[in-house]
Amino acid sequence: MRIILASPEAKVWSARKHIPLGLGYLAAVLREGGHDVMLYDAAIEDVTVEYYIDLAEEQGKPYNLIGVTATTPLIQDAWEMAEVCKRRGLITVLGGPHLTIMPEESFQVPHDAYVDYAFKGEAEYSFLELVNTLEAGKEPGVIPGIHFKRGNEFIVSPESPMIPDLDSLPFPAHDLFKIDRYTNLQPLTDGLDTQARSFTILTSRGCPYKCTFCSKPVTGDTWRARSVESVVQEWKWLVNGLGATEIGVTDDIWNLKLPRAKELCRRLVEEGLNHVPWVTVHGMKVNHSDLELFQLMKAAGCLRVGFGVENGDEQMLRNVIRKGQTVDMVREAFKNAKAAGLQTMGFFIFGMPGDNEETMEKTIQLALDLDPKLANFLLAAPFPGTAMYDMIKDGGEIFADNWGDYAIHEQKARFKMNENYDSDLVLKKWREAYRRFYLYRPERVMEKMLMKENWTNLPNTFAQVKRFFIGNKDQHAVAEDAIGGSTKKAVLA
């Protein structure tokens, strides 16, 4: 069967573009099963998916099925892509985080007219089973994780089980990505490099921690690690076979087991793979690190590490966010990483339930004290399936007109809790954090002024200045847009 695996475009980032690694895994399993697969990433394409459908038909080799992945902010785009492809005669399959949380939504009117199947959970092998069944001209039955309509009957299968042995999966189909169209991994820090060959790699899946803001519906709470040898072999392919210029480790928590993390670093040195720089794209857990790990990471070619700091208030970390770490642990991790010669990134969240002027001030001050190379200040977003979402639905109101408002890098107030929660204050302190970290310190201003693309792409530079430092009227909480309470919008019904 000829298959398109597609990812809608995330419009929040104007410059940064990363490969959708999950589709790479699906493509590898399907290809190993004898199917012809194309990857379509709307973020790097100049043409719509219909262009490739037309081209295949002209060549007499039409596509039969499209699989579209979707996070919550991109589900509307996924529905629109499915509608287009259904109209062109393709079988449509949706999957990813949003479908794992709310699969039934895609079979309600009007989506049921153009969504044929949806999957919950890790779907590599379930997807292959569906494709094999359809190619054989049979009706699918109870395939793990599958949801679909048969007439007026809604078929729901048990969630697809997590894959216990990740080494059993083939390496992602990195060779199918149009890698020359992607950017480097962190242009905000390194400057935009459109000539980079930047790949990502996943050394484990899942995370045992239960942060209240975190949504990990597909990979779950059970941490499963690939063997060090498997990771090293894929790393070799990326560096020696595909010419990677940098690599990003995208695990939720790659360093959960310190001995394994250290062994991987030693093996990268032994194999001579440490000449290609790599970064941890997502935040490492500070309480699973020590100085030796960071020294080994540096020797293995690591350039930069990110940490999920989240908040500067101990009570918020312990009782609201439930991060499983303390501020002292954060300080120790930053100190050790810097001592090893690594650049650091910090991720900070503003506007969690319980946040007030005092707690947010502590967060800003902690960011200034830690002084990472890059500070990412994010506004809390109550994703469905998180404890935070349930907390707010029970005791407050969620502000949004559609799922697109849940993009974590959108500068919007999304909810209110009670009379002690001030959503406008959250926006004020969030913007203040950016000003105090980047604008009010001469060395940071000079750093940005010396970045070439800030001058060669002035419209984007001005847009970012407005977004982070000035704001606009759309960023304020609007009571009549509330979802939840007595004014819940039908879109989230």
C-alpha positions in Angstrom: 0.0 0.0 0.0 1.2 3.6 -0.8 0.9 5.8 2.3 1.5 9.4 3.2 2.4 10.2 6.8 1.8 13.8 7.5 2.3 16.5 10.2 0.4 19.8 10.1 2.4 23.0 10.4 2.9 24.5 13.9 2.6 28.2 13.2 4.0 29.4 16.5 7.6 29.1 15.5 8.6 31.5 12.7 12.1 30.1 12.2 12.7 26.8 14.1 11.7 23.6 12.3 12.4 20.1 13.6 11.7 16.7 12.1 8.6 14.9 13.4 10.4 11.9 14.8 7.3 10.0 15.7 6.4 9.8 12.0 9.9 8.5 11.3 9.2 5.5 13.6 5.8 4.8 11.9 7.4 5.1 8.5 10.2 2.7 9.4 7.8 0.0 10.7 5.5 0.4 7.6 8.5 0.2 5.2 9.8 -2.9 7.0 6.4 -4.4 6.4 6.7 -3.9 2.7 4.7 -0.6 2.2 5.7 2.5 0.2 5.8 5.5 2.5 6.2 9.3 2.0 6.7 11.8 4.8 4.9 15.1 4.4 5.8 17.8 7.0 3.7 21.0 6.3 6.3 23.0 8.2 8.9 22.7 5.5 6.9 22.2 2.4 6.2 24.9 -0.2 3.2 22.9 -1.6 0.1 21.3 -0.1 -0.3 17.6 0.4 -2.6 17.7 -2.7 0.4 18.4 -4.9 1.9 15.0 -4.0 -1.5 13.3 -4.4 -1.8 14.8 -7.9 1.8 13.9 -8.8 1.3 10.3 -7.7 -1.9 10.0 -9.7 -0.1 11.4 -12.8 2.6 8.7 -12.4 0.0 6.0 -12.1 1.0 5.2 -8.5 -1.8 6.8 -6.4 -1.6 7.0 -2.6 -4.2 4.9 -0.8 -4.0 6.2 2.8 -2.8 9.1 4.8 -1.9 9.1 8.5 -1.9 12.5 10.2 -0.4 13.1 13.7 -1.8 15.8 15.9 -1.0 17.5 19.2 -3.9 19.4 20.8 -3.0 22.8 19.3 -2.8 21.2 15.8 -5.9 19.1 15.8 -7.9 21.6 13.8 -5.2 21.5 11.1 -5.2 17.7 11.2 -9.0 17.6 10.6 -8.6 20.0 7.7 -5.9 17.9 6.1 -8.0 14.8 6.6 -11.0 16.4 5.0 -8.9 17.4 1.9 -7.5 13.9 1.6 -10.8 12.1 2.1 -12.3 14.2 -0.7 -9.4 12.9 -2.9 -10.3 9.3 -2.1 -7.7 8.4 0.5 -8.4 6.4 3.7 -7.7 8.8 6.6 -6.1 7.8 9.9 -5.4 10.2 12.8 -3.1 9.6 15.8 -0.8 11.3 18.2 -1.3 13.0 21.7 -4.7 14.6 21.1 -6.2 11.5 19.6 -4.9 9.4 22.5 -6.7 11.7 25.0 -9.9 12.4 23.1 -10.4 10.0 20.2 -14.2 10.2 20.2 -14.1 13.9 19.3 -12.9 13.1 15.8 -15.9 10.9 15.1 -18.5 13.6 16.0 -20.1 15.8 13.4 -18.6 17.1 11.2 -15.3 15.3 11.6 -16.9 11.8 11.2 -17.4 12.6 7.5 -13.7 12.6 6.8 -12.0 10.7 9.6 -12.0 6.9 9.0 -9.8 5.7 11.9 -8.0 7.0 14.9 -5.4 5.4 17.2 -4.7 5.8 20.9 -1.2 5.2 22.3 2.0 3.9 20.7 0.6 2.8 17.4 3.6 1.6 15.3 2.5 -2.1 15.2 -1.2 -1.4 15.4 -1.0 0.9 12.4 0.9 -1.7 10.5 -1.8 -4.3 11.3 -4.5 -1.9 10.1 -2.7 -1.2 6.8 -2.1 -5.0 6.2 -5.8 -5.7 6.9 -7.0 -3.0 4.5 -4.6 -4.0 1.8 -5.9 -7.5 2.1 -9.4 -6.2 1.4 -10.7 -7.1 4.9 -12.7 -5.2 7.5 -10.6 -4.3 10.5 -11.6 -5.8 13.8 -10.3 -5.3 17.3 -6.8 -3.9 16.7 -5.2 -2.5 19.8 -5.8 1.3 20.1 -8.1 1.6 17.1 -11.3 3.7 17.1 -13.7 3.9 14.1 -17.3 3.9 13.1 -19.0 1.0 11.4 -22.4 2.4 10.3 -23.8 4.0 13.4 -21.8 1.8 15.7 -18.7 3.3 17.3 -15.9 0.7 17.6 -13.5 1.2 20.6 -10.6 -1.1 21.1 -8.4 -1.3 24.2 -5.5 1.2 24.2 -2.5 0.1 22.3 0.0 -1.4 24.8 3.3 0.4 25.4 6.1 -1.3 23.5 8.3 -2.9 26.2 11.4 -3.6 24.1 12.3 -0.4 22.2 15.2 -2.2 20.6 12.7 -4.3 18.7 11.7 -1.2 16.7 13.6 -0.3 13.6 15.5 3.0 13.6 13.3 5.9 12.5 13.3 6.4 8.7 15.6 9.5 9.0 16.5 9.1 5.3 12.9 10.0 4.3 13.0 13.4 5.8 14.0 16.3 3.6 16.6 17.2 6.1 18.1 20.1 4.0 14.8 22.0 4.6 15.0 21.9 8.4 16.8 24.4 10.6 19.3 23.9 13.3 17.8 22.9 16.6 18.0 26.1 18.7 18.3 29.2 16.5 17.3 31.5 19.3 20.7 30.7 20.9 22.9 29.6 18.1 21.6 31.9 15.3 19.5 30.5 12.4 21.4 28.0 10.2 19.3 27.0 7.2 22.2 24.8 6.0 22.3 22.6 9.1 21.6 18.9 8.9 20.0 18.6 12.3 18.5 15.2 13.4 16.8 14.2 16.6 17.1 10.9 18.5 15.0 9.2 21.2 16.9 7.0 23.7 14.0 6.3 25.9 10.2 6.7 26.2 8.0 7.7 29.1 8.6 9.5 32.4 7.7 8.2 35.9 7.2 11.7 37.3 3.7 13.2 37.3 4.1 17.0 37.0 0.6 18.4 37.0 1.1 20.5 33.8 2.6 17.7 31.8 0.7 15.7 29.1 2.4 12.5 28.0 -0.5 10.4 26.8 1.3 8.4 24.1 4.5 7.3 25.9 3.0 7.1 29.4 4.4 7.0 33.0 6.5 3.9 32.5 10.1 4.7 31.6 11.5 2.3 28.9 15.1 2.7 27.7 16.8 1.5 24.6 20.1 -0.3 25.1 23.1 1.9 24.9 24.4 -0.2 21.9 21.1 0.5 19.9 21.4 4.2 20.5 25.1 4.2 19.5 24.3 2.4 16.3 21.6 4.9 15.3 23.9 7.8 16.3 26.6 6.3 14.0 24.1 6.2 11.1 23.2 9.8 11.7 26.8 11.0 11.8 28.5 8.7 9.3 25.7 7.8 7.0 23.5 10.9 6.9 26.0 13.7 7.6 24.4 15.1 10.7 25.8 18.5 11.8 24.1 18.4 15.2 21.8 16.0 17.1 19.1 16.7 19.6 18.2 14.2 22.4 14.4 14.5 22.7 13.6 12.1 25.6 11.3 13.3 28.4 14.0 12.1 30.8 17.0 10.5 29.2 19.1 10.7 32.4 16.7 8.8 34.7 19.3 6.1 35.2 22.6 7.8 35.8 24.8 4.7 35.1 23.2 4.3 31.7 23.5 8.0 30.8 27.2 7.9 31.7 27.8 4.7 29.7 26.2 6.2 26.6 28.5 9.2 26.9 31.6 7.0 27.2 30.5 4.9 24.2 30.1 8.1 22.1 33.7 9.0 22.9 34.9 5.4 22.2 33.2 5.4 18.8 34.6 8.8 17.8 31.2 10.3 17.5 31.9 13.3 19.8 32.9 15.6 17.0 29.3 16.3 16.2 27.6 18.6 18.8 24.5 17.6 20.5 22.0 19.1 22.9 19.2 18.0 25.2 16.1 19.5 23.5 13.8 19.0 26.4 14.6 19.6 30.1 16.7 17.1 32.0 15.7 16.2 35.5 18.1 18.0 37.9 17.8 15.3 40.6 19.2 12.6 38.3 22.5 14.4 37.5 25.9 15.0 39.0 29.2 16.6 38.0 30.6 13.5 36.5 27.6 13.1 34.1 28.0 16.7 32.8 31.8 16.2 32.4 31.1 13.0 30.4 28.5 14.8 28.3 31.0 17.5 27.5 33.6 14.9 26.5 31.0 13.2 24.3 30.3 16.3 22.3 27.3 17.8 24.2 27.1 21.6 23.7 24.1 22.5 25.8 21.7 21.1 28.4 18.2 22.2 29.3 16.5 21.9 32.7 12.9 22.1 33.6 13.1 24.6 36.5 9.4 25.6 36.3 9.1 27.8 39.4 11.2 29.5 42.0 8.9 28.8 44.9 9.4 25.6 47.0 5.7 25.3 47.9 4.7 25.7 44.2 7.2 23.0 43.2 6.2 20.6 45.9 2.4 21.0 46.2 1.1 22.5 42.9 3.5 21.4 40.2 4.7 18.2 42.0 8.0 18.3 40.3 9.9 16.0 42.6 12.7 18.5 42.9 13.8 21.5 45.1 15.3 24.8 44.2 18.6 23.7 45.8 18.7 20.7 43.4 18.2 23.1 40.5 21.0 25.4 41.7 23.3 22.4 42.1 22.6 21.1 38.6 23.2 24.4 36.9 26.5 24.8 38.9 27.7 21.4 37.9 26.8 21.8 34.2 28.6 25.2 34.0 31.6 23.7 35.8 31.8 21.1 33.1 31.8 23.7 30.4 28.3 23.2 29.2 25.9 25.9 28.1 22.6 25.8 30.0 18.9 26.5 29.2 16.2 26.9 31.7 12.4 26.4 31.2 10.1 28.4 33.5 6.3 28.4 33.7 4.2 31.4 34.7 0.6 31.2 35.7 0.1 27.8 37.3 -2.8 27.6 39.8 -1.6 29.2 43.0 0.9 31.5 41.3 0.8 35.1 42.6 3.1 38.1 42.5 5.4 36.7 45.1 5.9 33.3 43.6 6.4 34.7 40.1 8.9 37.2 41.4 10.8 34.3 43.0 10.8 32.6 39.6 12.2 35.7 37.9 14.8 36.1 40.5 15.8 32.4 40.2 16.2 32.8 36.5 18.5 35.8 37.0 20.5 34.0 39.6 21.0 30.8 37.5 21.7 32.9 34.4 21.3 30.3 31.7 22.4 30.9 28.1 18.8 30.7 27.2 15.7 31.3 29.4 12.4 30.1 28.1 9.5 31.7 30.0 6.2 29.9 29.2 2.6 30.6 30.1 0.8 27.7 31.7 -1.5 25.8 29.4 -4.1 23.4 30.8 -3.8 20.5 28.4 -6.6 17.9 28.4 -5.5 14.8 30.2 -3.4 16.6 32.8 -4.1 17.0 36.5 -3.9 20.8 35.9 -6.7 20.6 33.4 -8.9 18.7 35.8 -8.0 21.1 38.6 -9.1 24.1 36.6 -12.3 22.5 35.2 -13.3 21.8 38.8 -12.5 25.2 40.3 -12.2 27.8 37.5 -12.7 28.7 33.9 -10.6 28.0 30.8 -10.2 30.8 28.3 -10.0 29.6 24.7 -12.0 29.7 21.5 -10.4 26.6 20.0 -7.7 24.1 20.6 -5.2 26.3 18.8 -5.1 28.5 21.9 -3.3 25.8 23.7 0.0 26.3 21.9 2.5 26.7 24.8 4.4 29.5 23.1 1.4 31.6 22.5 1.3 34.6 24.8 -2.3 34.3 26.0 -4.0 33.9 29.3 -5.9 30.6 29.2 -7.7 30.3 32.5 -8.6 31.8 35.9 -9.1 30.0 39.2 -10.6 32.1 41.9 -10.6 35.6 43.2 -6.9 35.3 44.2 -5.8 34.3 40.7 -5.1 37.3 38.4 -4.6 36.3 34.8 -3.6 39.8 33.8 -0.9 39.8 36.5 0.4 36.6 35.1 0.9 38.2 31.6 2.5 41.2 33.2 5.0 39.1 35.2 5.7 36.8 32.2 6.6 39.8 30.0 8.5 41.4 32.9 10.6 38.2 33.1 11.6 38.5 29.5 12.5 42.2 29.9 14.5 41.7 33.0 16.4 38.7 31.6 17.1 39.9 28.1 16.6 43.7 27.9 17.8 45.1 31.2 21.3 43.5 31.1 23.8 45.0 28.7 25.5 41.6 27.9 22.2 40.1 26.8 21.3 43.0 24.6 24.8 42.9 23.0 24.4 39.1 22.5 21.2 39.6 20.5 22.5 42.6 18.5 25.4 40.5 17.3 23.1 37.8 15.9 23.1 38.2 12.1 19.5 37.1 11.4 18.1 39.8 13.8 19.2 42.3 11.2 18.7 40.3 8.0 15.1 39.4 9.0 13.8 42.6 10.6 10.1 41.8 10.3 10.6 38.7 12.4 12.7 40.6 14.9 10.1 43.3 15.4 7.4 40.6 15.7 9.3 38.9 18.4 10.0 42.2 20.3 6.2 42.9 20.2 5.4 39.4 21.3 7.7 39.1 24.3 8.1 42.7 25.5 5.1 44.8 24.4 2.1 42.5 23.8 -1.3 43.1 22.3 -4.9 43.3 23.3 -5.5 39.6 22.4 -3.3 38.6 25.3 -5.8 39.5 28.0 -8.2 37.2 29.6 -11.7 37.7 28.2 -14.5 36.4 30.4 -17.0 35.8 27.5 -14.5 33.5 25.9 -14.5 31.1 28.8 -14.6 27.4 28.3 -15.8 25.7 31.5 -18.0 26.9 34.2 -21.4 28.0 32.9 -20.1 29.3 29.5 -18.4 26.2 28.1 -17.9 26.3 24.3 -19.3 23.5 22.2 -15.9 23.0 20.5 -14.7 21.4 23.7 -17.8 19.4 24.4 
